Amino acid sequence: MTLWAWIVAGCVAAWAIKFAGYLVPVRWLESPRMNRVAGCLTIGLLASLTTMNTVSAGQGLAFDARIAALLVAAAALMLRAPFLLVVIVGATAAALIRLL
């Protein structure tokens, strides 16, 4: 297949998956169990994306200022800092470590 055929196939698959969401009965979506599952999946997805963006560099692993920035941001979150402050503190930590 050519590249464009794969792109079109991916677009059709993404559309079909989104459309399938409209076919799910409303009573399934309103159940407390589904709310818990959706919440857990969201947290797991965000955690995995954050981890991958922190320690990956191309095909390998990178241990650099991003790890320290993540740790500092996690500490700010545990101290219940506002989200904007967490981002600023993490970015500042990464900048200072890269400066060193």
Salt bridges, closest charged atoms under 4 A:
ASP64 OD1 - ARG66 NE 3.17
